[in-house]
Amino acid sequence: MQNYLYEFLGTALLVLLGDAVVANVILNKTKGQGSGWVVITLGWACAVLIPALIFTASGAMFNPALVLGLAAIGRLEWALVPGYILAEMLGGFVGAILVYIMYKDHFDDTESPDVKLGVFCTGPAIRSYGTNFIGEVIATFVLVFGILGIANTAVGDAAALGTFGVGAIIFACGASLGGTTGYSMNPARDLSPRIAHAVLPIKGKRDSDWSYSWIPVFGPICGGLLGAFLAAAIF
């Protein structure tokens, strides 16, 4: 149960900090409004890094795509997978609700329903389901392969430095690979907040774009599996 608690808390913190930096940049009348993509990518890198520093020593992962990848290569028992994913999904939902509470006045003052949705979940710059799916596969492949590669080399005294490397991977994926889809790379980061958007009483909101919602779920899962298999083959 302790591992499930860590997954829940870590994912809630990840989504709270990650979605909140988006809210700070794109919602009306915030202190950070209009500060741009670099702030979002840096904020998301720190949003992943901070719970990783807190919980990774206990084996927490905060990402169903990574969980499935590790299970597929025998580094995690399949019996633990449902509990891990459920805890992560619940954590993502709670984190998104906290973002809404934090920025409620700014949601109310923002007219664009697309902007409000963009706080919670990703969407494509150009809607093309095939290339959008491939983009999520590639980004998550880099994420999972990078994490496992760092874990292979960052042992002993270098373990903490390796954790900072995970933050660097997130920043690099955002800066280099995030411009097409918003780089979900994590079903708990996208689907859970999307569900929160659907159920929260957000003033003037639109639908939650369910026609696109499968891409930031299955794209990361496929990319995570590919990254894990290649890492297992090499390392």
BAVEXFI-16357 format. One record per residue: z, x, y of N, C-alpha, C in turn; residue in three letters. Coordinates in steps of 0.001 Angstrom, whole numbers. Atoms other than C-alpha are relative to their C-alpha. Layout:
% residues N
+---------+---------+---------+---------+---------+---------+---------+---------+---------+------+
:     nup :   neast :  nnorth :    caup :  caeast : canorth :     cup :   ceast :  cnorth : rest :
+---------+---------+---------+---------+---------+---------+---------+---------+---------+------+
:       Z :       X :       Y :       Z :       X :       Y :       Z :       X :       Y :  ALA :
...
+---------+---------+---------+---------+---------+---------+---------+---------+---------+------+
This chain:
% residues 235
+---------+---------+---------+---------+---------+---------+---------+---------+---------+------+
:     nup :   neast :  nnorth :    caup :  caeast : canorth :     cup :   ceast :  cnorth : rest :
+---------+---------+---------+---------+---------+---------+---------+---------+---------+------+
:       0 :     823 :   -1214 :       0 :       0 :       0 :       0 :     855 :    1261 :  MET :
:     -28 :    -862 :   -1175 :     631 :    2901 :    2352 :   -1407 :     415 :     405 :  GLN :
:    1380 :    -366 :    -318 :   -3007 :    3989 :    2109 :    -738 :   -1147 :     671 :  ASN :
:     639 :    1162 :    -614 :   -4170 :     458 :    2917 :     504 :    -198 :    1433 :  TYR :
:    -560 :     110 :   -1355 :   -1829 :     385 :    5915 :    -642 :    1022 :     927 :  LEU :
:     638 :   -1027 :    -817 :   -3296 :    3654 :    7174 :   -1443 :    -376 :     334 :  TYR :
:    1373 :     428 :    -264 :   -6820 :    2299 :    6782 :     -27 :   -1100 :    1065 :  GLU :
:     -81 :    1093 :    -969 :   -5857 :    -837 :    8714 :     318 :     522 :    1393 :  PHE :
:    -425 :    -492 :   -1311 :   -4071 :     966 :   11531 :   -1045 :     938 :     608 :  LEU :
:     988 :    -948 :    -504 :   -6650 :    3734 :   11833 :   -1263 :    -684 :     478 :  GLY :
:    1216 :     705 :    -404 :   -9600 :    1355 :   11958 :     255 :    -869 :    1217 :  THR :
:    -344 :     785 :   -1187 :   -7825 :    -915 :   14440 :      16 :     885 :    1242 :  ALA :
:     -33 :    -919 :   -1135 :   -7195 :    2076 :   16701 :   -1393 :     488 :     358 :  LEU :
:    1379 :    -447 :    -215 :  -10772 :    3302 :   16270 :    -794 :   -1046 :     785 :  LEU :
:     768 :    1056 :    -665 :  -12271 :     -44 :   17275 :     587 :    -319 :    1371 :  VAL :
:    -619 :     233 :   -1312 :   -9754 :    -589 :   20072 :    -508 :    1002 :    1028 :  LEU :
:     426 :   -1025 :    -950 :  -10616 :    2718 :   21732 :   -1520 :      11 :     178 :  LEU :
:    1459 :     -57 :     -81 :  -14338 :    2580 :   20901 :    -598 :   -1169 :     746 :  GLY :
:     528 :    1164 :    -708 :  -15067 :    -973 :   21989 :     510 :     -48 :    1437 :  ASP :
:    -553 :      26 :   -1357 :  -12808 :    -532 :   25000 :    -770 :     926 :     937 :  ALA :
:     775 :    -861 :    -896 :  -14835 :    2393 :   26337 :   -1319 :    -678 :     371 :  VAL :
:    1209 :     761 :    -328 :  -17934 :     203 :   26100 :     323 :   -1064 :    1045 :  VAL :
:    -410 :    1010 :    -974 :  -16097 :   -2584 :   27929 :     197 :     617 :    1377 :  ALA :
:    -276 :    -668 :   -1271 :  -15003 :    -141 :   30624 :   -1279 :     391 :     732 :  ASN :
:    1254 :    -455 :    -602 :  -18583 :    1004 :   31196 :    -898 :   -1161 :     402 :  VAL :
:    1037 :    1015 :    -234 :  -20541 :   -2267 :   31059 :     506 :   -1316 :     582 :  ILE :
:    -493 :    1247 :    -583 :  -18248 :   -5116 :   32153 :     161 :     140 :    1511 :  LEU :
:     -92 :      -4 :   -1465 :  -18018 :   -6095 :   35808 :    1401 :     371 :     491 :  ASN :
:   -1203 :    -298 :    -787 :  -15395 :   -4697 :   38201 :    1043 :     830 :    -742 :  LYS :
:    -918 :    -965 :     601 :  -13835 :   -2164 :   35832 :     -55 :    1299 :     796 :  THR :
:     -14 :   -1302 :    -680 :  -12894 :    1279 :   37124 :   -1136 :     901 :    -487 :  LYS :
:    1027 :    -873 :     562 :  -15531 :    2801 :   34850 :   -1386 :    -606 :     -24 :  GLY :
:    1287 :     692 :      79 :  -18397 :     369 :   35396 :   -1145 :     906 :     446 :  GLN :
:    1197 :    -767 :    -327 :  -21770 :    2093 :   35322 :     105 :    1489 :    -256 :  GLY :
:    -171 :   -1445 :     206 :  -20428 :    5473 :   34192 :    -917 :     564 :   -1067 :  SER :
:    1133 :    -444 :     791 :  -23102 :    5621 :   31517 :     229 :     362 :   -1451 :  GLY :
:      51 :    -260 :    1439 :  -24045 :    6616 :   28009 :     853 :    1185 :    -426 :  TRP :
:    -792 :   -1174 :     370 :  -22336 :   10003 :   28042 :    1466 :    -372 :    -148 :  VAL :
:   -1389 :     444 :     101 :  -18984 :    8351 :   28691 :     209 :    -805 :   -1279 :  VAL :
:    -124 :     790 :    1225 :  -19603 :    5898 :   25854 :      12 :     898 :   -1233 :  ILE :
:      54 :    -869 :    1178 :  -20566 :    8621 :   23376 :    1241 :     884 :    -103 :  THR :
:   -1216 :    -807 :      24 :  -17624 :   10814 :   24374 :    1208 :    -857 :    -370 :  LEU :
:   -1107 :     893 :     325 :  -15259 :    7848 :   24243 :      29 :    -376 :   -1466 :  GLY :
:      47 :     336 :    1419 :  -16458 :    6872 :   20778 :     359 :    1209 :    -873 :  TRP :
:    -383 :   -1194 :     755 :  -16110 :   10465 :   19571 :    1520 :     138 :     -51 :  ALA :
:   -1467 :     -73 :     -35 :  -12483 :   10452 :   20696 :     630 :   -1169 :    -752 :  CYS :
:    -520 :    1161 :     712 :  -11992 :    6948 :   19256 :      58 :     246 :   -1501 :  ALA :
:     -24 :    -375 :    1412 :  -12837 :    8355 :   15819 :     941 :    1178 :    -230 :  VAL :
:    -797 :   -1216 :     166 :  -11114 :   11703 :   16341 :    1499 :    -288 :     -18 :  LEU :
:   -1444 :     209 :    -119 :   -7689 :   10346 :   17324 :     602 :    -583 :   -1277 :  ILE :
:    -571 :     444 :    1283 :   -7034 :    8208 :   14212 :    -234 :     990 :   -1129 :  PRO :
:     209 :   -1022 :    1027 :   -8572 :   11006 :   12131 :    1103 :    1047 :      46 :  ALA :
:   -1085 :    -967 :    -130 :   -5996 :   13439 :   13500 :    1324 :    -570 :    -492 :  LEU :
:   -1254 :     623 :     409 :   -3231 :   10940 :   12796 :      66 :    -216 :   -1508 :  ILE :
:     -63 :     535 :    1353 :   -4198 :    9709 :    9342 :    -818 :     739 :   -1050 :  PHE :
:     902 :    -576 :     984 :   -6844 :   11909 :    7685 :     725 :     823 :   -1058 :  THR :
:    -756 :    -773 :     984 :   -4263 :   14149 :    6008 :     480 :    -885 :   -1152 :  ALA :
:    -412 :     950 :    1041 :   -3285 :   11010 :    4077 :   -1187 :    -604 :    -718 :  SER :
:    1186 :     458 :     697 :   -6870 :   10411 :    2979 :    -675 :   -1213 :     600 :  GLY :
:     587 :    1182 :    -616 :   -7733 :    7601 :    5389 :   -1424 :     288 :     474 :  ALA :
:    1427 :    -193 :    -289 :  -11429 :    7046 :    6152 :    -549 :    -930 :    1069 :  MET :
:     341 :     948 :   -1071 :  -11803 :    3955 :    8426 :   -1452 :    -473 :     -26 :  PHE :
:    1428 :     311 :      18 :  -15387 :    3314 :    7279 :    -424 :    -383 :   -1419 :  ASN :
:     438 :     396 :    1347 :  -16631 :    1267 :    4286 :   -1184 :     806 :    -528 :  PRO :
:    1137 :    -800 :     458 :  -19838 :    3335 :    4191 :     474 :    1320 :    -599 :  ALA :
:    -568 :   -1237 :     529 :  -17793 :    6498 :    3669 :     781 :    -272 :   -1281 :  LEU :
:    -750 :     380 :    1202 :  -15521 :    4761 :    1159 :    -938 :    -156 :   -1199 :  VAL :
:     945 :     218 :    1092 :  -18500 :    3655 :    -942 :    -693 :    1301 :    -401 :  LEU :
:     618 :   -1279 :     314 :  -20112 :    7075 :    -677 :     901 :     884 :    -839 :  GLY :
:    -940 :    -819 :     767 :  -16993 :    8843 :   -1919 :     214 :    -563 :   -1403 :  LEU :
:    -160 :     598 :    1330 :  -16552 :    6365 :   -4761 :   -1219 :     280 :    -873 :  ALA :
:    1230 :    -208 :     765 :  -20184 :    6818 :   -5798 :     -97 :    1404 :    -579 :  ALA :
:      57 :   -1370 :     504 :  -19712 :   10572 :   -6226 :    1288 :     409 :    -706 :  ILE :
:   -1185 :    -247 :     801 :  -16373 :   10254 :   -8006 :    1171 :     589 :     740 :  GLY :
:   -1122 :    -548 :    -772 :  -14076 :   11327 :   -5168 :    1002 :   -1058 :     419 :  ARG :
:    -922 :    1094 :    -273 :  -12370 :    7939 :   -4878 :    -106 :    -985 :   -1151 :  LEU :
:       4 :     953 :    1102 :  -11341 :    5516 :   -7621 :    -602 :   -1324 :     465 :  GLU :
:     629 :    1275 :    -342 :  -13469 :    2368 :   -7621 :    1025 :   -1115 :     133 :  TRP :
:   -1035 :    1042 :     -77 :  -10301 :     309 :   -8138 :     605 :     -96 :    1392 :  ALA :
:    -568 :       1 :   -1342 :   -9181 :    1300 :   -4627 :    -972 :    -526 :    1050 :  LEU :
:    1028 :     306 :    -999 :  -12452 :     418 :   -2919 :     181 :   -1368 :     645 :  VAL :
:    -143 :    1302 :    -666 :  -11921 :   -3347 :   -2361 :    1146 :     -38 :     994 :  PRO :
:   -1143 :      -8 :    -906 :   -8494 :   -2806 :    -813 :    -257 :     826 :    1240 :  GLY :
:     333 :    -837 :   -1148 :   -9729 :      13 :    1402 :    -916 :    -745 :     965 :  TYR :
:     970 :     675 :    -863 :  -12656 :   -2021 :    2693 :     629 :   -1204 :     683 :  ILE :
:    -664 :    1150 :    -612 :  -10561 :   -5145 :    3266 :     920 :     436 :    1138 :  LEU :
:    -893 :    -496 :   -1045 :   -7971 :   -3145 :    5222 :    -788 :     463 :    1220 :  ALA :
:     830 :    -472 :   -1118 :  -10709 :   -1549 :    7332 :    -612 :   -1163 :     767 :  GLU :
:     596 :    1142 :    -667 :  -12400 :   -4858 :    8053 :    1031 :    -766 :     820 :  MET :
:   -1060 :     660 :    -755 :   -9118 :   -6454 :    9093 :     401 :     821 :    1216 :  LEU :
:    -336 :    -862 :   -1125 :   -8322 :   -3457 :   11266 :   -1028 :     -85 :    1107 :  GLY :
:    1043 :     127 :   -1002 :  -11682 :   -3690 :   13008 :      83 :   -1310 :     753 :  GLY :
:    -144 :    1317 :    -628 :  -11105 :   -7389 :   13689 :    1142 :       2 :    1009 :  PHE :
:   -1158 :     -37 :    -893 :   -7664 :   -6802 :   15193 :    -282 :     892 :    1209 :  VAL :
:     325 :    -876 :   -1118 :   -8905 :   -3889 :   17303 :    -882 :    -677 :    1022 :  GLY :
:     906 :     704 :    -905 :  -11670 :   -6062 :   18755 :     735 :   -1072 :     799 :  ALA :
:    -784 :    1005 :    -713 :   -9231 :   -8834 :   19633 :     823 :     644 :    1107 :  ILE :
:    -779 :    -696 :   -1021 :   -7062 :   -6330 :   21487 :    -865 :     404 :    1190 :  LEU :
:     914 :    -327 :   -1102 :  -10093 :   -5214 :   23510 :    -237 :   -1228 :     875 :  VAL :
:     205 :    1224 :    -773 :  -10730 :   -8811 :   24537 :    1224 :    -315 :     861 :  TYR :
:   -1227 :     248 :    -768 :   -7090 :   -9247 :   25592 :      98 :     970 :    1171 :  ILE :
:     -90 :   -1036 :   -1033 :   -7185 :   -5984 :   27531 :    -951 :    -275 :    1153 :  MET :
:    1051 :     131 :   -1009 :  -10414 :   -6821 :   29395 :    -373 :   -1458 :     293 :  TYR :
:     350 :    1406 :    -140 :  -10249 :  -10627 :   29530 :    -487 :    -354 :    1407 :  LYS :
:     418 :     321 :   -1370 :  -10462 :  -10822 :   33331 :   -1410 :     500 :     286 :  ASP :
:    1324 :    -583 :    -232 :  -13550 :   -8622 :   33264 :   -1072 :    -709 :    -828 :  HIS :
:     920 :     868 :     742 :  -15177 :  -10672 :   30505 :    -289 :   -1265 :     806 :  PHE :
:     176 :    1225 :    -774 :  -14585 :  -13748 :   32660 :    -872 :     224 :    1226 :  ASP :
:     738 :    -292 :   -1223 :  -16152 :  -12018 :   35671 :   -1407 :     519 :    -271 :  ASP :
:    1326 :    -496 :     370 :  -19246 :  -10815 :   33768 :    -880 :   -1178 :    -397 :  THR :
:     871 :    1147 :     246 :  -22165 :  -13250 :   33743 :    -852 :     160 :   -1258 :  GLU :
:     962 :    -198 :    1077 :  -24454 :  -11685 :   31135 :     636 :    -183 :   -1377 :  SER :
:    -528 :     138 :    1356 :  -23749 :  -12973 :   27610 :    -397 :    1154 :    -913 :  PRO :
:     410 :   -1154 :     798 :  -25693 :  -10018 :   26192 :     936 :    1182 :     221 :  ASP :
:    -948 :   -1074 :    -300 :  -23377 :   -7569 :   27938 :    1322 :    -249 :    -722 :  VAL :
:   -1259 :     321 :     678 :  -20341 :   -9372 :   26552 :     -99 :     280 :   -1499 :  LYS :
:     197 :    -280 :    1420 :  -21744 :   -9201 :   23026 :     -38 :    1502 :    -253 :  LEU :
:     138 :   -1443 :     173 :  -22530 :   -5509 :   23515 :    1309 :     756 :     -23 :  GLY :
:   -1316 :    -633 :     104 :  -18843 :   -4716 :   23896 :     452 :      42 :   -1456 :  VAL :
:    -544 :     160 :    1344 :  -18172 :   -5875 :   20352 :    -839 :     652 :   -1087 :  PHE :
:     835 :    -439 :    1107 :  -21149 :   -4806 :   18285 :   -1290 :     624 :     520 :  CYS :
:    1217 :    -702 :    -389 :  -24374 :   -2852 :   18307 :   -1193 :    -942 :      10 :  THR :
:    1260 :     725 :     -39 :  -27874 :   -4065 :   19011 :   -1116 :     976 :     285 :  GLY :
:    1106 :    -945 :    -154 :  -31322 :   -2491 :   19100 :    -527 :      58 :    1421 :  PRO :
:     687 :    -132 :   -1285 :  -32976 :   -1127 :   22207 :   -1367 :    -667 :     -84 :  ALA :
:    1245 :     692 :     311 :  -36284 :   -2291 :   20710 :     190 :    -646 :   -1365 :  ILE :
:    -260 :     705 :    1252 :  -35930 :   -4957 :   18023 :   -1172 :     164 :    -958 :  ARG :
:     976 :    -223 :    1063 :  -37856 :   -3770 :   14983 :     809 :     282 :   -1257 :  SER :
:    -980 :     -85 :    1073 :  -35874 :   -4421 :   11842 :    -217 :    1200 :    -921 :  TYR :
:     266 :   -1137 :     879 :  -37601 :   -1748 :    9759 :     486 :    1305 :     595 :  GLY :
:    -412 :   -1257 :    -628 :  -37127 :    1109 :   12205 :    1472 :     -27 :     392 :  THR :
:   -1439 :      92 :    -287 :  -33694 :    -174 :   13237 :     817 :     343 :   -1243 :  ASN :
:    -699 :    -290 :    1255 :  -32610 :     -60 :    9595 :     -67 :    1488 :    -313 :  PHE :
:     162 :   -1424 :     274 :  -34011 :    3437 :    9132 :     863 :     836 :     936 :  ILE :
:    -833 :    -729 :    -950 :  -32224 :    4586 :   12283 :    1457 :      24 :    -412 :  GLY :
:   -1391 :      35 :     457 :  -28867 :    3437 :   10927 :     194 :     817 :   -1273 :  GLU :
:     -77 :    -820 :    1213 :  -29596 :    5068 :    7571 :      88 :    1481 :     371 :  VAL :
:      31 :   -1416 :    -377 :  -30403 :    8407 :    9218 :    1307 :     410 :     678 :  ILE :
:   -1216 :    -354 :    -729 :  -27414 :    8368 :   11574 :    1198 :      78 :    -941 :  ALA :
:   -1150 :      -3 :     900 :  -24945 :    7488 :    8814 :    -124 :    1087 :   -1059 :  THR :
:     204 :   -1143 :     891 :  -26499 :   10032 :    6464 :     551 :    1269 :     637 :  PHE :
:    -505 :   -1181 :    -703 :  -25778 :   12718 :    9079 :    1523 :     -30 :      71 :  VAL :
:   -1452 :     128 :    -102 :  -22245 :   11382 :    9545 :     686 :     371 :   -1309 :  LEU :
:    -703 :    -209 :    1265 :  -21254 :   11339 :    5869 :    -280 :    1393 :    -556 :  VAL :
:     306 :   -1358 :     455 :  -23082 :   14538 :    4921 :     771 :    1028 :     829 :  PHE :
:    -743 :    -922 :    -865 :  -21488 :   16260 :    7918 :    1482 :      14 :    -311 :  GLY :
:   -1427 :      69 :     316 :  -17987 :   15033 :    7096 :     300 :     736 :   -1303 :  ILE :
:    -246 :    -651 :    1284 :  -18252 :   16193 :    3486 :    -299 :    1500 :      64 :  LEU :
:     267 :   -1420 :    -173 :  -19805 :   19489 :    4528 :    1139 :     709 :     693 :  GLY :
:   -1149 :    -580 :    -697 :  -16966 :   20153 :    6949 :    1208 :      69 :    -936 :  ILE :
:   -1131 :       3 :     931 :  -14403 :   19142 :    4319 :    -131 :    1101 :   -1040 :  ALA :
:     225 :   -1056 :     994 :  -15985 :   21680 :    1945 :     366 :    1370 :     535 :  ASN :
:    -242 :   -1322 :    -584 :  -15500 :   24552 :    4373 :    1308 :      94 :     758 :  THR :
:   -1197 :     -26 :    -843 :  -12540 :   23542 :    6549 :    1229 :    -258 :    -854 :  ALA :
:   -1184 :     103 :     844 :   -9606 :   24231 :    4239 :    1088 :     903 :     567 :  VAL :
:   -1108 :    -829 :    -441 :   -6187 :   25702 :    4823 :     192 :     -78 :    1503 :  GLY :
:    -250 :     -58 :   -1442 :   -5698 :   26846 :    8409 :   -1134 :    -615 :     812 :  ASP :
:    1151 :     546 :    -722 :   -9155 :   25536 :    9332 :     -96 :   -1512 :    -108 :  ALA :
:     100 :    1440 :     230 :   -8405 :   21930 :    8321 :      25 :    -784 :    1308 :  ALA :
:     -75 :     717 :   -1275 :   -7403 :   20813 :   11821 :   -1294 :     171 :     792 :  ALA :
:    1276 :    -242 :    -678 :  -10518 :   22429 :   13274 :   -1098 :    -851 :    -618 :  LEU :
:     970 :     844 :     671 :  -12534 :   20544 :   10664 :      93 :   -1442 :     459 :  GLY :
:    -162 :    1360 :    -509 :  -11066 :   17269 :   11897 :    -650 :    -144 :    1364 :  THR :
:     689 :      32 :   -1292 :  -12264 :   18095 :   15406 :   -1516 :      14 :    -203 :  PHE :
:    1420 :      20 :     306 :  -15650 :   18704 :   13803 :    -509 :   -1405 :    -247 :  GLY :
:     397 :    1396 :     207 :  -15716 :   15036 :   12800 :    -277 :    -662 :    1348 :  VAL :
:     255 :     519 :   -1339 :  -15389 :   14113 :   16478 :   -1298 :     522 :     568 :  GLY :
:    1258 :    -580 :    -482 :  -18244 :   16480 :   17246 :   -1200 :    -678 :    -650 :  ALA :
:    1088 :     702 :     683 :  -20412 :   14755 :   14630 :    -248 :   -1357 :     653 :  ILE :
:     146 :    1313 :    -633 :  -19736 :   11358 :   16211 :    -681 :     134 :    1350 :  ILE :
:     630 :    -204 :   -1308 :  -20634 :   12687 :   19660 :   -1465 :     357 :    -151 :  PHE :
:    1385 :    -411 :     213 :  -23786 :   14335 :   18354 :    -859 :   -1169 :    -462 :  ALA :
:     761 :    1163 :     467 :  -24876 :   11190 :   16521 :    -262 :    -965 :    1146 :  CYS :
:     197 :     891 :   -1133 :  -24343 :    9129 :   19652 :   -1006 :     535 :     987 :  GLY :
:     881 :    -600 :    -997 :  -26096 :   11547 :   21977 :   -1427 :     149 :    -509 :  ALA :
:    1326 :    -305 :     545 :  -29003 :   12314 :   19646 :    -646 :   -1160 :    -742 :  SER :
:     547 :    1012 :     899 :  -29394 :    9356 :   17309 :     395 :   -1425 :     384 :  LEU :
:    -536 :    1318 :    -329 :  -27689 :    6462 :   19083 :    -844 :    -842 :     931 :  GLY :
:     760 :     700 :   -1022 :  -30359 :    5492 :   21578 :    -845 :   -1150 :    -492 :  GLY :
:     860 :    1067 :     534 :  -32270 :    3174 :   19251 :     790 :   -1242 :    -410 :  THR :
:    -767 :    1138 :     524 :  -29566 :     995 :   17684 :    1430 :     -62 :     510 :  THR :
:   -1404 :     -30 :    -385 :  -26266 :    1981 :   19272 :     906 :     627 :   -1034 :  GLY :
:    -683 :    -784 :    1057 :  -25278 :    3978 :   16148 :    1293 :    -638 :    -517 :  TYR :
:   -1165 :     614 :     645 :  -22964 :    1623 :   14269 :     638 :     968 :   -1005 :  SER :
:    -414 :    -952 :    1039 :  -22676 :    3908 :   11200 :    1242 :    -457 :    -768 :  MET :
:   -1278 :     433 :     551 :  -19722 :    1786 :   10108 :      63 :   -1524 :       3 :  ASN :
:     -67 :    1464 :      35 :  -19658 :   -1846 :    8911 :    1270 :    -575 :     616 :  PRO :
:   -1247 :     502 :    -573 :  -16013 :   -2222 :    9965 :       8 :     114 :    1517 :  ALA :
:     107 :    -154 :   -1436 :  -16909 :   -1045 :   13463 :    -910 :   -1075 :     602 :  ARG :
:     985 :     935 :    -532 :  -19718 :   -3609 :   13783 :     225 :   -1440 :    -457 :  ASP :
:     -98 :    1363 :     501 :  -19272 :   -6625 :   11521 :    1318 :    -660 :     395 :  LEU :
:   -1290 :     594 :    -347 :  -15554 :   -7166 :   12136 :      75 :    -388 :    1479 :  SER :
:      17 :     432 :   -1403 :  -15872 :   -7109 :   15948 :   -1016 :   -1104 :     278 :  PRO :
:     984 :    1082 :    -174 :  -18970 :   -9308 :   15664 :     625 :   -1343 :    -387 :  ARG :
:    -710 :    1216 :     404 :  -16859 :  -11873 :   13795 :    1025 :    -379 :    1068 :  ILE :
:    -953 :     280 :   -1071 :  -14187 :  -11521 :   16490 :    -705 :    -637 :    1196 :  ALA :
:     783 :     585 :   -1084 :  -16839 :  -12224 :   19131 :    -322 :   -1454 :    -295 :  HIS :
:     374 :    1364 :     373 :  -17844 :  -15347 :   17218 :    1164 :    -975 :     137 :  ALA :
:   -1143 :     925 :      32 :  -14323 :  -16795 :   17062 :     820 :      14 :    1285 :  VAL :
:    -794 :     -74 :   -1227 :  -12813 :  -15666 :   20377 :    -528 :    -970 :    1061 :  LEU :
:     415 :     939 :   -1057 :  -12878 :  -18098 :   23347 :    -530 :     737 :    1229 :  PRO :
:     553 :    -807 :   -1091 :  -15026 :  -15783 :   25489 :    -829 :    -897 :     916 :  ILE :
:     704 :     838 :    -979 :  -16255 :  -17474 :   28647 :   -1479 :     376 :      72 :  LYS :
:    1431 :    -217 :    -171 :  -20036 :  -17876 :   28736 :    -651 :     888 :   -1037 :  GLY :
:     566 :    -888 :    1011 :  -20702 :  -16050 :   25475 :   -1240 :    -624 :    -624 :  LYS :
:    1180 :     414 :     745 :  -23910 :  -16270 :   23453 :     335 :      -9 :   -1487 :  ARG :
:    -204 :    -158 :    1438 :  -24392 :  -16370 :   19695 :     245 :    1468 :    -321 :  ASP :
:    -398 :   -1364 :     381 :  -23290 :  -13274 :   17791 :   -1118 :     803 :    -649 :  SER :
:    1189 :    -707 :     483 :  -26841 :  -12211 :   16820 :      88 :     288 :   -1495 :  ASP :
:    -139 :    -166 :    1449 :  -26384 :  -12832 :   13108 :   -1295 :     433 :    -664 :  TRP :
:    1272 :    -415 :     601 :  -30089 :  -12262 :   12472 :    -128 :    1518 :     -73 :  SER :
:      25 :   -1463 :      11 :  -29532 :   -8569 :   13256 :    1187 :     588 :    -770 :  TYR :
:   -1290 :    -531 :     454 :  -26041 :   -8240 :   11784 :     -57 :     742 :   -1325 :  SER :
:      65 :    -673 :    1300 :  -27161 :   -7083 :    8327 :    -382 :    1466 :     131 :  TRP :
:     471 :   -1388 :    -148 :  -28706 :   -3873 :    9670 :    1161 :     973 :     189 :  ILE :
:   -1127 :    -929 :    -126 :  -25461 :   -2225 :   10902 :    1024 :     -99 :   -1126 :  PRO :
:    -826 :      18 :    1214 :  -23900 :   -3130 :    7551 :    -694 :     755 :   -1126 :  VAL :
:     682 :    -592 :    1147 :  -26492 :   -2205 :    4933 :    -666 :    1337 :     330 :  PHE :
:     529 :   -1308 :    -390 :  -28100 :     635 :    6901 :    1034 :    1099 :    -180 :  GLY :
:   -1038 :   -1003 :     225 :  -24819 :    2577 :    7057 :     386 :     187 :   -1461 :  PRO :
:    -340 :    -148 :    1416 :  -24054 :    1836 :    3407 :   -1029 :     874 :    -711 :  ILE :
:    1051 :    -811 :     626 :  -27427 :    3255 :    2317 :      63 :    1449 :     484 :  CYS :
:     -91 :   -1360 :    -533 :  -27110 :    6253 :    4627 :    1213 :     739 :    -514 :  GLY :
:   -1213 :    -630 :     524 :  -23572 :    6910 :    3467 :    -155 :     439 :   -1438 :  GLY :
:     228 :    -372 :    1396 :  -24599 :    6895 :    -175 :    -915 :    1216 :    -101 :  LEU :
:     915 :   -1141 :      25 :  -27498 :    9271 :     492 :     700 :    1281 :     450 :  LEU :
:    -723 :   -1174 :    -484 :  -25290 :   11624 :    2479 :     994 :     518 :   -1009 :  GLY :
:    -980 :    -407 :     993 :  -22614 :   11632 :    -210 :    -670 :     640 :   -1203 :  ALA :
:     685 :    -576 :    1160 :  -25082 :   12275 :   -3038 :    -528 :    1395 :     295 :  PHE :
:     510 :   -1329 :    -331 :  -26688 :   15203 :   -1207 :    1132 :    1005 :     136 :  LEU :
:   -1144 :    -903 :    -131 :  -23325 :   16692 :    -314 :     557 :     386 :   -1362 :  ALA :
:    -499 :    -302 :    1347 :  -22192 :   16409 :   -3942 :    -933 :     955 :    -726 :  ALA :
:     975 :    -879 :     656 :  -25389 :   18087 :   -5106 :      73 :    1423 :     526 :  ALA :
:      17 :   -1326 :    -625 :  -25075 :   20978 :   -2657 :    1362 :     686 :    -134 :  ILE :
:   -1331 :    -611 :     -91 :  -21322 :   21537 :   -2425 :     792 :     -97 :   -1292 :  PHE :
+---------+---------+---------+---------+---------+---------+---------+---------+---------+------+
